Amino acid sequence: MKVLVTGGAGFLGLHIVEQLYARGDLVRTFSRGCHAELNQLADDVEIVQGDVRSADAVANAVEGVDAVIHTAAVAGIWGPWEHYYGINTFGTQNVIAACQRHGVTRLVFSSSPSVTFDGEDQENVDESAPYSQRWLCHYPHTKSLAEQHVLAANDGRRLLTCALRPHLIWGPRDQHLIPRLLDRARRGRLVRVGNGRNLIDVVYVENAAAAHLQALDALEPGSRVCGRAYFITQGEPVNCWDWINQVLSVAGLPQVRRSISFQTAWKLGAALEATYAALRLRSEPRMTRFLAAQLAKHHYFNIQRARSDFGYVPHISMDEGMRRLQESWRTS
């Protein structure tokens, strides 16, 4: 196949590009920026730069490919609605329209479990969980809208689609989750929220990338994968704060000692959100309601559907993933 990976210069997208290339697929990437590792593949991977908010740029990138894996997105917990909607929702609509225009038959969308998150505990949740009716920030809301557009575009014949929901992707080359965690720890701003007993799901980046390839391969007429969403995790929930302390230990940083209650963090987040909105501050508040809930509540998921429908298995264990992360820091 010739596969377009949007967001191919990003953390997850680059791993997908590498895995597609390694197995012999022809690969084209589409992203706003580039990456040193992606540049190293430039002789073998076609690199196109552009913005998913441009329908023409997306259409040009999609032309001539057999399938699209759409990972391009803006993540985060703060910022204007227009920015998140423009990239995450409108950009995804551009990708769908381009696939339909150019006869692309397969589209895999990289979504998020947060499309079902309303701030309450989520324990062993499966894909029957409805979309949230209470949005604590723009990222999950706009990803939810995008996922619904993707799944609705599946017609069973001309365009086959599915959505994957990888949860808290981590590993070497991460520029978002773990770097932010370490930065807060170094600045003395990392405080445990809640009682410290909440379980969460995470997924090592190479496992998340492999799931996208497996889902792509399974998109065939009549397949159960068509038009469905899938949670993607390690399949073994971890204690949120034990895992954070393990990452800190690997990085040579002290463990989290201070704590505040969830109720205090939630009220602080609400107050900061109101203040930042009133003053139109672009910087991210130290605490938000979404962050408080993510740090204090259970959020782990049942991945049986992905196992059954396209054989997803997280081959790289948590221990091996942590070893690889530590090794990447030693050699960087």
C-alpha positions in Angstrom: 0.0 0.0 0.0 0.9 3.6 -0.3 -0.1 5.2 3.0 -0.4 8.8 4.0 0.3 9.5 7.7 -0.9 12.9 8.8 1.1 14.2 11.7 3.9 12.0 10.6 6.5 14.2 12.3 4.8 13.9 15.7 5.4 11.4 18.5 2.9 8.7 17.5 2.9 9.5 13.8 6.7 9.1 13.4 6.5 5.6 15.0 3.7 4.7 12.6 5.8 5.9 9.7 8.8 3.9 10.8 6.7 0.7 11.2 5.0 1.1 7.8 8.4 1.7 6.2 10.0 -1.2 8.0 7.4 -3.6 6.6 7.7 -2.4 3.0 4.8 0.0 2.5 5.2 3.2 0.5 4.8 6.1 2.9 4.0 9.8 2.5 3.8 12.1 5.6 1.9 15.4 6.0 2.6 17.7 8.9 3.3 21.3 9.7 6.8 20.7 10.9 9.5 18.1 10.5 11.6 15.9 12.8 15.3 14.9 12.7 14.4 11.2 12.5 11.9 11.9 9.7 14.5 13.8 7.8 16.7 10.7 8.0 14.1 8.8 6.1 13.7 11.5 3.5 15.2 9.4 0.7 12.6 6.7 1.3 9.6 8.5 2.7 7.8 11.3 0.9 7.6 14.4 3.1 4.9 17.0 2.5 4.5 20.0 4.8 1.1 21.7 5.2 -1.7 22.5 7.6 -4.8 20.2 8.0 -6.9 23.3 8.1 -6.2 23.9 4.4 -8.6 21.8 2.4 -6.4 22.2 -0.7 -3.2 21.2 1.0 -4.9 18.1 2.5 -6.4 17.1 -0.8 -3.0 17.4 -2.6 -1.4 15.3 0.1 -4.1 12.6 -0.1 -4.1 12.3 -3.9 -2.5 9.1 -5.1 -2.5 7.1 -1.8 -4.4 3.9 -1.0 -5.0 4.6 2.7 -4.7 7.3 5.4 -3.7 7.1 9.0 -4.8 10.5 10.5 -2.9 11.4 13.7 -2.4 15.1 13.2 -4.0 17.0 16.1 -3.4 19.6 18.7 -3.4 18.3 22.3 -3.5 20.1 25.6 -5.8 21.4 28.3 -6.0 25.1 27.6 -6.4 27.4 24.6 -9.0 29.0 22.4 -11.9 26.9 21.0 -11.1 28.1 17.4 -7.6 26.6 17.6 -8.7 23.2 18.8 -11.8 23.0 16.5 -9.9 24.2 13.5 -7.2 21.5 13.7 -8.9 18.6 15.4 -12.4 18.8 14.0 -12.3 20.9 10.8 -8.9 19.4 9.9 -10.4 15.9 10.2 -13.3 16.9 8.0 -10.8 18.0 5.4 -9.1 14.6 5.6 -12.5 12.8 5.1 -13.5 14.9 2.2 -10.1 14.4 0.5 -10.4 10.6 0.9 -13.8 10.7 -0.6 -12.7 12.9 -3.5 -9.7 10.8 -4.4 -11.1 7.4 -3.8 -9.1 6.4 -0.8 -10.6 3.3 0.6 -9.2 3.1 4.2 -9.0 5.7 6.9 -7.8 5.1 10.5 -8.3 8.0 12.9 -6.2 8.4 16.0 -8.7 9.5 18.6 -8.6 9.7 22.5 -10.3 7.9 25.4 -11.1 11.4 26.7 -14.0 11.6 24.3 -15.9 9.6 27.0 -14.5 11.4 30.0 -16.7 13.7 32.1 -14.6 14.0 35.2 -15.9 10.9 37.0 -14.2 7.6 37.6 -13.9 5.3 34.6 -13.2 1.6 35.6 -12.8 -1.1 33.0 -14.9 1.0 30.5 -15.5 -0.5 27.1 -16.6 1.1 23.8 -20.3 1.0 24.8 -19.6 4.1 26.9 -21.3 7.1 25.4 -19.6 10.3 24.4 -19.3 12.8 27.3 -22.0 15.3 27.8 -19.8 17.5 30.0 -16.6 18.8 28.5 -13.9 20.0 30.8 -11.6 21.3 28.0 -11.7 21.7 24.3 -9.3 18.9 23.3 -11.7 16.0 24.1 -14.7 17.8 22.8 -13.1 18.5 19.4 -11.7 15.0 19.2 -15.2 13.6 20.0 -16.7 15.6 17.1 -13.9 14.5 14.8 -14.3 10.8 15.8 -18.0 11.0 15.1 -17.4 12.4 11.6 -14.9 9.7 10.8 -17.1 6.8 11.9 -20.2 8.3 10.2 -18.1 8.5 6.9 -17.8 4.7 6.8 -20.0 3.5 4.1 -18.9 -0.2 4.1 -17.7 -0.1 0.5 -16.0 3.0 -0.9 -14.5 4.4 2.3 -13.9 2.1 5.3 -13.1 3.9 8.6 -12.3 3.2 12.2 -11.0 5.1 15.2 -8.4 4.1 17.8 -8.3 5.6 21.3 -4.8 5.2 22.7 -4.5 6.3 26.3 -1.5 8.3 27.7 1.0 7.4 25.0 4.6 7.4 26.4 8.1 6.3 25.5 11.3 7.7 23.9 11.0 10.9 21.8 7.9 12.0 23.7 7.7 15.8 23.6 4.5 16.2 25.6 3.4 14.0 28.4 6.7 13.0 30.2 8.6 16.2 29.5 5.8 18.2 31.1 5.8 15.8 34.0 9.5 16.2 34.5 9.4 19.9 34.1 6.8 20.2 36.8 8.8 18.0 39.1 12.0 20.0 38.6 10.2 23.3 39.3 8.6 21.8 42.5 5.1 22.1 41.0 4.2 18.4 41.0 1.7 17.6 43.7 -0.3 14.5 44.2 -4.0 15.1 43.7 -6.5 12.9 45.6 -5.8 9.8 47.7 -3.1 8.3 45.5 -5.0 5.1 44.9 -6.5 5.8 41.4 -5.7 3.4 38.6 -5.0 4.6 35.1 -4.2 3.1 31.7 -1.2 4.0 29.6 0.3 2.7 26.4 3.8 2.4 25.2 4.2 4.3 21.9 5.3 1.3 19.7 2.3 -0.7 20.9 0.0 2.2 20.0 1.7 2.5 16.5 1.4 -1.2 15.9 -2.3 -1.1 16.7 -2.8 1.5 13.9 -1.2 -0.8 11.4 -3.3 -3.8 12.5 -6.5 -1.8 12.3 -5.5 -0.5 8.8 -4.9 -4.0 7.6 -8.3 -5.2 9.1 -10.3 -2.6 7.2 -11.9 -4.8 4.6 -15.5 -4.8 3.3 -17.6 -6.7 5.7 -15.0 -6.5 8.5 -16.3 -5.8 12.1 -13.6 -3.1 12.3 -15.4 -0.8 9.8 -17.2 2.1 11.6 -16.0 1.1 15.1 -13.9 2.8 17.8 -11.3 1.0 19.9 -9.6 1.7 23.2 -5.8 1.0 23.0 -3.8 0.5 26.2 -1.2 -1.8 27.8 -4.1 -3.9 29.0 -2.9 -3.7 32.6 -3.9 -0.6 34.7 -1.2 0.9 36.9 -1.5 3.1 40.0 -1.2 6.6 38.6 1.2 7.9 41.3 3.3 4.8 41.5 3.9 5.1 37.7 4.7 8.8 38.0 7.1 8.1 40.8 8.7 5.4 38.7 9.2 7.8 35.8 10.7 10.4 38.2 13.1 7.7 39.6 14.3 6.7 36.2 14.9 10.4 35.5 16.9 10.8 38.7 14.3 13.0 40.4 12.8 12.7 43.9 9.3 11.2 44.3 6.2 13.2 44.8 5.7 13.9 48.5 3.2 16.8 48.7 -0.5 16.2 48.1 -3.9 18.0 48.0 -7.4 16.7 47.9 -9.3 16.3 44.7 -11.9 18.8 45.9 -9.3 21.5 46.5 -7.6 20.9 43.2 -11.0 21.0 41.4 -12.0 24.3 43.0 -8.5 25.8 42.3 -8.8 24.7 38.7 -12.2 26.2 38.3 -11.0 29.5 39.8 -7.9 29.6 37.6 -9.9 28.8 34.5 -12.3 31.7 35.2 -9.4 34.1 35.9 -7.4 33.1 32.8 -10.5 33.4 30.6 -11.5 36.8 32.0 -8.0 38.1 31.5 -7.6 36.4 28.2 -4.3 34.8 29.3 -2.8 32.5 26.7 -0.5 30.6 29.1 -1.8 27.4 30.6 -3.1 27.5 34.2 -1.2 25.5 36.7 -4.4 23.5 37.5 -7.6 23.0 35.7 -10.7 20.9 36.4 -9.7 18.4 33.7 -6.2 18.0 35.0 -7.5 17.6 38.6 -9.9 14.8 37.5 -7.2 13.1 35.4 -4.8 13.1 38.3 -7.3 11.9 40.9 -9.9 9.7 39.2 -9.7 6.1 37.9 -9.5 6.0 34.1 -8.8 2.6 32.7 -10.4 0.7 29.8 -11.3 -2.8 28.4 -9.4 -3.6 25.2 -11.1 -6.9 24.4 -12.7 -5.4 21.3 -9.3 -4.5 19.8 -8.0 -8.0 20.8 -10.9 -9.7 19.1 -11.5 -7.6 16.0 -7.9 -7.1 14.8 -5.6 -9.1 17.2 -4.2 -6.3 19.1 -1.6 -7.4 21.7 0.7 -5.0 23.5 4.0 -6.8 22.8 6.2 -4.4 24.6 5.7 -4.7 28.4 5.7 -1.8 30.9 9.1 -2.9 32.3 10.6 -3.1 28.8 9.2 0.2 27.9 10.6 1.8 31.0 14.0 0.2 30.2 13.9 1.7 26.7 12.9 5.1 28.0 15.8 5.1 30.5 18.2 3.9 27.8 17.1 6.7 25.4 17.9 9.3 28.1 21.3 7.8 28.7 22.2 8.1 25.0 20.7 11.4 24.2 
